[in-house]
Amino acid sequence: MRLLPLLFCTSLSITSMAQSRVFIHDGRQTAACTVCEQMLNDMPKEVLFGIHLYPNGDVYFTMSDKTWFNKLFTGAHDGVTADLVSKDQFGCQATLPDNYSVNKGFVLPPVYTADLKSNMKEMSPGHVTVKIGHIPPSLAKKELEGNLIIVKNGVVCDYTSFVDIDRIQWALLPMGLYTDTLLNVDLSDDITKRAQHFYTKKLQFNIPFSKGKTTYNTSDLQPLYDSLQLKDYSIKSISIRAYSSVEGATQLNNQLQKQRSQSIIKALQQFQSPEIKTTITSGENWIEFYDDIAKSPFKELASLGKIEIKKKLLDKVLLEKVETYLSNHRKAIITIYLNKRTGLEKTNADTLLTRFKQAIANKKPAQASIIRDAIFERVANGKLPQQYINQLEIPNEKIFSDLMNNQVSYKLSLNITYEYEALEDLKEIEALAPENGKVKYNICVLNFRFWQYDSTHLQAPVFLKYINDLPQYGIDPSLVKRMLINYNIVMCGMYMDQLDYQAKDNTIEYIYRNYVSLQLTDADMLALAKYLCYYSHSLAAEKLIETRVHQLDVDEDLLFYYLNLKLFDAGSFATDPVRKAALNAININGPRFCRFFNATDKGGASFQLLRYDALRPLYCESCR
């Protein structure tokens, strides 16, 4: 699709693959292409176009705005084709294709206006696609990308490669569901992930490692234990990012970090049962090494690559001198997710059911809620079957409205009920207890889930008033502001569907003005960044998240999204800030970084990025 061009070429050089016999004169930078260049400059940034390669070998040109399609292709000798390039042309030992050629690979015969319009199909209102050729048998087993060639008046007037990016149209800010507190639960489209990670409290700690030490005693972690207040909370899960200093063999360093992480888990496990769910990643702390060494008497090391630095640090004299810096790089970033203790952790399930029924009979909803939470925790952890949630019968009475609301929220988060059913249940509770703000909040959350995909689900002005009224029912204004941002995100999509670009820009301006007042989590930043980028505000998306990408505790998805954005300006990887972010990403998830350089139809950003000197060494050093 038409995102941002990976490159624009300015002269002709015939260095094509042997199979390609098509030659079209290069008219760029000549008067023959003036009109075409002006038209492309005038085209709204929201109009997308591109080349798509399908598994059956068909090659298609697509464009998101039929009006501009008809403006662009008018004359008999106007048309499009694709230059098919393969990943092996960009290998670490390969001689790269000429950067300025319009014939880098295999160029398909052009398809001109008459055939484009007669074979065009409208996939959705305004969105058109047309088949322009087929991948030749000689390339069928290769990893390919298609570069777009636009022909005007019989000459090449535009040649564009593309960087693919993770684009999500409805990047709503996470809203959670209200139970007794705000339950952090992911209502994503992938329902298998919803109940995997909800919690009531999250804490984060840095724990330093001593050189050569792999074990921890309970006493070493006593301060951490005290701060967790485990008398009131139980540990639901732990995530550890363990970092070694950079000297020594990488494989041995990673093994050492995993041993240290397991030792921490074992020590924390002594404080509670059942077994704590854990995830561990390990890596060498290159990001802090480059930061610290650049400010030291050994700053010449900062200009070297990883392999050269490791060779230098084999010198024991030098290693001893830089130890003062390396000692600060051995650490673990520990994120601990907690749930409130109920005091009923050791009570058997049937007794809990009996006590719940008694609390209901005695009209004690608060006591019933504590018991229900204990059952929910066990069901969520797989210690009890889901049928126990369904056995918690609650009378349809106003005094139990909070309890009924919580029950709906829990069943939804555990995938026991569907969203539509949950919404109808909440509306019934609202009719019973019209002043219950938590119920109204959850109704809004679920309405967003339907409205973002179906504009007819509700009337926008009525929904807007409903949201604005939430504070009078006890809902925190900051949560309401978050919903108002989501309201504008959905409206923005509707304006875009209507091709009302001015109204769309007005909603984006509202979001600009208001998101800065929120305390944004990494998940919030990611949602907003994807939204901004979807509407071609990639610079604003970068600015939003760049303050987080050098932190060792940054959310992995946020960091990789930032790098995906920066791939539009591949030269930026030569700068310290972006290079540091890349090193952070390689440490956190090296294979994921390497996948950036897969073909666009195989989940990558583009293997053609490997033509850039700033990226090629990172890939060849870390991904081969």
NUKOL-9544 format. One record per residue (C-alpha): residue in three letters; x, y, z. Coordinates in steps of 0.2 Angstrom, whole numbers, plus 2048, in hexadecimal, padded with zeros to 3 digits. Each point is the difference from the previous one (the first is absolute). Layout:
! residues N
ALAXYZ
...
***
This chain:
! residues 624
MET800800800
ARG8058127FE
LEU808804811
LEU8118097FF
PRO80C7FC7F2
LEU80F7F6804
LEU8098097F2
PHE7FE80B7F1
CYS80B7FD7F1
THR80780E7F6
SER8097F97F1
LEU8007F07F5
SER80C7F2802
ILE7FD7EF7F7
THR8067F380D
SER7F17F47FF
MET7FF7EE803
ALA8037F57F1
GLN7EE7FB7FF
SER7F98127FD
ARG7FE8057EE
VAL7F480F803
PHE8088117FD
ILE7F6811803
HIS8098107FE
ASP80380A810
GLY7F78117FF
ARG803805812
GLN807811802
THR7FB8057EF
ALA7F180B7F9
ALA7F77F07FB
CYS7FC7FC812
THR7FD811807
VAL7ED7FE800
CYS8017EE808
GLU80C80680E
GLN7F480F804
MET7F17F4801
LEU8097F480C
ASN80580F80A
ASP7EE807801
MET7F97EF804
PRO7F97FF812
LYS80C7F780C
GLU7F17F4804
VAL7FF7F97EF
LEU80A7F0800
PHE8077F67F2
GLY80C7F17FD
ILE8057EF7F9
HIS7F97F0807
LEU8087EF7FD
TYR7F47F1803
PRO8057EE804
ASN7F97FA7F0
GLY80C80C7F7
ASP7F480D7FA
VAL806812801
TYR7F480E804
PHE800813800
THR7F480780E
MET7FA812804
SER7F580680E
ASP7F780E7F6
LYS7F87FD7F0
THR7FF8127FC
TRP812802800
PHE8037F07F6
ASN7F58087F2
LYS80A810802
LEU8117F77FF
PHE7FC7F57F1
THR7F980A7F2
GLY80A7FE7F0
ALA8027F17F5
HIS8137FE805
ASP7FD803813
GLY8027F080A
VAL8097F680E
THR80B7F2802
ALA80B7F780D
ASP8127FD802
LEU8027F0809
VAL8107FF80B
SER8057F180B
LYS808800811
ASP8107F77FA
GLN8048107F6
PHE802808812
GLY80A7F3809
CYS80E80480B
GLN80D7FA7F3
ALA7F68067F1
THR80480E7F5
LEU7F280C802
PRO7F58057F1
ASP8038117F9
ASN7F680C80B
TYR7FB80B7F1
SER7FA7F37F5
VAL7EE7FE7FB
ASN8047EE7FB
LYS8077F880F
GLY7F87EF7FE
PHE7F37F97F4
VAL7F580D7F9
LEU7EE7FA7FA
PRO7F98077F0
PRO7F6810804
VAL7ED800801
TYR7F98107F8
THR7F080A803
ALA7F47F77F6
ASP8047EF807
LEU802807812
LYS7EE8077FF
SER7F87F17F8
ASN8087F480C
MET7FE80A80F
LYS7F67FA80F
GLU7F980A80E
MET8047F6810
SER7F780D80C
PRO7F88117FC
GLY80E80A7F8
HIS80E7F2802
VAL8057F97EF
THR80C7F27FB
VAL8057F97F0
LYS80B7F17FA
ILE8108067F7
GLY8097F07FE
HIS8077F0806
ILE8117FB809
PRO80A7F67F3
PRO8057EE804
SER812804802
LEU7FC80B80F
ALA7F27F6808
LYS80A7F980E
LYS809810805
GLU7FB80C80D
LEU7FA80F7F6
GLU7FA812801
GLY7F880A7F3
ASN8058127FD
LEU7F380B7F7
ILE8048097F0
ILE7F480D7FA
VAL8008037ED
LYS7FA8117F9
ASN8008047ED
GLY80A7F07FD
VAL80F80480C
VAL8047FC812
CYS7FA80E80B
ASP8017F8811
TYR8097F1808
THR7FB7FC812
SER8057F380D
PHE7F67FE80F
VAL8037FD813
ASP7F27F7808
ILE7FA804811
ASP7F47F980D
ARG7F180A7FC
ILE7F07FF80B
GLN7F280B7FC
TRP7F77FF811
ALA80E80280C
LEU7F580480F
LEU808804811
PRO7FE7F280C
MET7F180380B
GLY7FF7F080B
LEU7F07FB809
TYR7F9806810
THR7FE7F480E
ASP803805812
THR80F8097F8
LEU8058027EE
LEU8057EF7FA
ASN80F8007F4
VAL7FA7F47F2
ASP8037FF7EE
LEU7F08007F6
SER80A7FC7F0
ASP7F97F87F0
ASP80A7F1805
ILE7F57F980E
THR80D7F3804
LYS80B80D808
ARG7F380980A
ALA8017F7811
GLN8127FD7FF
HIS806810807
PHE7F580A80C
TYR805807811
THR7FB80D80D
LYS812807803
LYS8118007F7
LEU811804808
GLN8118017F8
PHE8117FE808
ASN8128007FB
ILE80B7F3808
PRO8138027FD
PHE80B7F07FD
SER8117FE808
LYS80E7FA7F4
GLY8007ED7FF
LYS7F17FE80C
THR7F27F57FA
THR7F67FC810
TYR7F580B80C
ASN7FA7FC812
THR7F0805807
SER80980D80B
ASP8068087F0
LEU7EF8047FA
GLN7F8804811
PRO7FF8137FB
LEU7F77FB7F0
TYR7F47F580A
ASP7FC80D80C
SER7FC80D7F3
LEU7F47F37F7
GLN7F5800810
LEU7FD7ED7FD
LYS7F57FF80F
ASP7F380A7F6
TYR8057FA7EE
SER8057F07F8
ILE80C8007F1
LYS7F67FB7F0
SER80F8007F4
ILE8118077FE
SER80A8067F1
ILE813801801
ARG80C8087F3
ALA8117FB806
TYR80F80A7F9
SER8137FB801
SER80E80B7FC
VAL8077FF7EF
GLU8117F7802
GLY8017EE7FD
ALA7F77F47F5
THR7EE8047FC
GLN7F97EF802
LEU8097FE811
ASN7F9811806
ASN7EF7FB7FB
GLN8017F080A
LEU80680980F
GLN7F280C7FF
LYS7F37F27FF
GLN8087F880F
ARG7FF81080A
SER7EE8037FB
GLN7FB7EE805
SER809804811
ILE7F580F803
ILE7F07F77FB
LYS8057F280C
ALA80380C80F
LEU7F08097FD
GLN7F67F07FE
GLN8057FC813
PHE7F480E805
GLN7F07F97F8
SER7F87F17F8
PRO7FA7FB7F3
GLU80D8017F3
ILE8038117F8
LYS7FE8027EE
THR8108077F8
THR8088077F0
ILE8128037FE
THR80B8087F3
SER812803800
GLY80D80A7F7
GLU81080A801
ASN7FE812806
TRP8078097F0
ILE7F480F802
GLU807806810
PHE8127FB7FB
TYR80080B7F1
ASP7F880E80B
ASP80D7FF80E
ILE8107FC7F6
ALA7FD80F7F5
LYS80180C80F
SER8107F7807
PRO8138007FC
PHE7FD7F17F5
LYS7F38097F5
GLU8097F97F0
LEU7F87F0804
ALA7EF8087FC
SER8048017EE
LEU8037EE7FE
GLY7F47F27FC
LYS7FC7F280C
ILE80C7F37F9
GLU80F80D801
ILE7FB805812
LYS8007EE806
LYS8117FD7F8
LYS807810809
LEU7F97FA811
LEU80A7F07FF
ASP80E80B806
LYS8007FD812
VAL808811804
LEU7F38097F6
LEU7F27F5808
GLU805804811
LYS8008137FC
VAL7EE8007F9
GLU7F97F580E
THR7FA80F809
TYR7F48037F2
LEU7FC7EE7FC
SER7FB7FC812
ASN7F180C7FE
HIS7FA7F67F1
ARG7FD7EF809
LYS7EE801805
ALA7EE7FA7FF
ILE7F080A7FC
ILE7F37F7809
THR7ED8037FD
ILE7F47F980D
TYR7EE7FE7FD
LEU7F57FF810
ASN7EF7FC805
LYS7F7804810
ARG8007F280D
THR7EF7FB806
GLY8057F680F
LEU7F77F17F9
GLU80F7F97F6
LYS8007F080A
THR7ED7FD801
ASN7F97F27F5
ALA7F58047F1
ASP7F07F8807
THR80180A810
LEU8038107F6
LEU7F07FC7F7
THR7F67FD810
ARG807810808
PHE7FB80A7F0
LYS7EE7FA801
GLN7FF804812
ALA8078127FD
ILE7F28027F3
ALA7F37F980B
ASN80580C80E
LYS80080F7F4
LYS813803802
PRO8068047EE
ALA812806806
GLN8037EF808
ALA7F97F77F1
SER80C80B7F5
ILE8107FA80A
ILE7FB7EE7FE
ARG7FC8027EE
ASP8118087FD
ALA8087F1808
ILE7F77F47F4
PHE80480B7F1
GLU812800804
ARG8017ED800
VAL7F67FE7F0
ALA80B80D7F8
ASN8107F6805
GLY7F87F07FA
LYS7FE7F9812
LEU7EE7FE7FE
PRO7F47FD7F1
GLN7F680E7F9
GLN7F07F8807
TYR803807811
ILE7FE8127F9
ASN7EF7FA7F9
GLN7FB7F9811
LEU801812808
GLU7ED8047FF
ILE7FC812803
PRO7EE807803
ASN7FA80D7F4
GLU7FF80E80E
LYS807811801
ILE80B7FC80F
PHE80A7F47F6
SER80380B7F1
ASP812801803
LEU8027EE802
MET7F67FC7F0
ASN80B80D7F7
ASN8107F7806
GLN7F97EF7FB
VAL7FD8067EE
SER8118087FF
TYR8097F0807
LYS7F67F57F4
LEU80580A7F2
SER812801804
LEU8007ED802
ASN7F77FE7EF
ILE7F17F7809
THR7F580D7F8
TYR7FF8097EF
GLU8018137FF
TYR7EF8027F9
GLU7F97F680E
ALA80A80980D
LEU7FA8117F9
GLU7EE7FA801
ASP8037FA812
LEU807811805
LYS7F180A7F9
GLU7F57F580B
ILE80A80480F
GLU8008137FB
ALA7ED7FF7FF
LEU8007F9812
ALA80D80C807
PRO8018107F4
GLU80C80980C
ASN80D7F37FF
GLY80F8087F7
LYS80A7F07FF
VAL7F27F87F6
LYS7FF80F7F5
TYR8138017FD
ASN8007ED7FB
ILE7F28037F4
CYS80A80E7F8
VAL80F7F47FE
LEU7F67F37F7
ASN7F780D7F5
PHE8118057FA
ARG8047EE7FC
PHE7F07FF7F4
TRP8008127FA
GLN8128007FA
TYR7FB7F37F3
ASP7EE8057FD
SER7FC8127FE
THR7ED7FC802
HIS8027F8811
LEU7FB810809
GLN7FD8137FD
ALA81080A802
PRO7F880F809
VAL7F77F580C
PHE80F7F6804
LEU80A810802
LYS7F480780D
TYR8007EF809
ILE813801802
ASN800812806
ASP7F37FC80D
LEU80B7F2808
PRO80980C80D
GLN7EF803809
TYR7FF7ED803
GLY811800808
ILE80C7FC7F2
ASP811808800
PRO80180E7F4
SER8117FA7F9
LEU7F77F07FB
VAL7F280A7F8
LYS80E80A7F6
ARG8077EF7FA
MET7EF7FB7FA
LEU7FE8117F7
ILE8107FD7F7
ASN7FA7EF7FB
TYR7F08087FA
ASN80980C7F5
ILE80B7F17F9
VAL7F07F77FB
MET7F98107F8
CYS8108037F7
GLY7FE7EF7F7
MET7EE8047FB
TYR8068117F9
MET80D7F77F6
ASP7F47F37F9
GLN7F680F7FA
LEU80F8087F9
ASP7FD80F80B
TYR812804802
GLN7FD811809
ALA7F57F880E
LYS80D7F2802
ASP80D80D802
ASN7F680980D
THR7FE7F080B
ILE8127FD7FF
GLU803812806
TYR7F57FC80F
ILE80A7F1804
TYR81080A7FF
ARG7FA80C80C
ASN7FA7F480D
TYR80B7F0801
VAL80E80A807
SER7F6803810
LEU7FE7ED803
GLN80D7F580A
LEU8047F57F1
THR8067EE803
ASP80A7F77F2
ALA7F07F87FA
ASP7F88117FF
MET80F8077F6
LEU7FF7F17F4
ALA7EE8027FD
LEU8018137FC
ALA8107FE7F6
LYS7F77F37F5
TYR7F180B7FE
LEU80B80F7FB
CYS80A7F67F4
TYR7F07F97F8
TYR7FB8127FB
SER8128047FA
HIS80680980F
SER8107F6803
LEU80A80E806
ALA7F480380E
ALA8007EE804
GLU813800802
LYS80080F80B
LEU7F37F880B
ILE80A7F0804
GLU8128057FE
THR802804812
ARG7FE7EE805
VAL80A7F67F3
HIS810801809
GLN7FA7FA810
LEU8047EE804
ASP7EE7FD807
VAL7F78067F0
ASP7F27F67FA
GLU8077F57F2
ASP7F18047F4
LEU803813802
LEU8127FF7FD
PHE7FE7F67F0
TYR7F380B7FA
TYR80B80F802
LEU80E7F77F6
ASN7F37FC7F2
LEU7FC8127FF
LYS8128057FF
LEU8037F47F2
PHE7F880D7F5
ASP81080A802
ALA80C7F2800
GLY80F80C801
SER7FA805812
PHE8077EF806
ALA8118087FE
THR7FB80C80E
ASP8047FC812
PRO7EE801806
VAL7F87F47F3
ARG80F7F4801
LYS7FE7FF812
ALA7EE7FC7FE
ALA8057F27F4
LEU80D7F980C
ASN7F280080D
ALA7F57F67F5
ILE80D7F47FB
ASN8037FC812
ILE7EE7FE804
ASN7FB7F67F1
GLY80D7FD7F3
PRO7F67F57F5
ARG7F280C7FF
PHE80D80E7FB
CYS8067F57F2
ARG7EF7FD7F9
PHE7FF8127FB
PHE80B7FB7F1
ASN7F47F37FA
ALA7F68047F0
THR7F080B803
ASP7F47F17FC
LYS8097F580D
GLY7FE80C80F
GLY80F80B7FD
ALA8038127FD
SER80A7FE7F1
PHE8107F67FC
GLN80580F7F4
LEU804809810
LEU8107F7800
ARG80780B7F2
TYR80380D80E
ASP811801809
ALA7F8804810
LEU7F57F1801
ARG80B7F37F6
PRO80D7FE80E
LEU7F37FE80E
TYR7F77F27F6
CYS8107F77FA
GLU807801812
SER7F07FA809
CYS7F67F67F4
ARG80B7F57F6
***
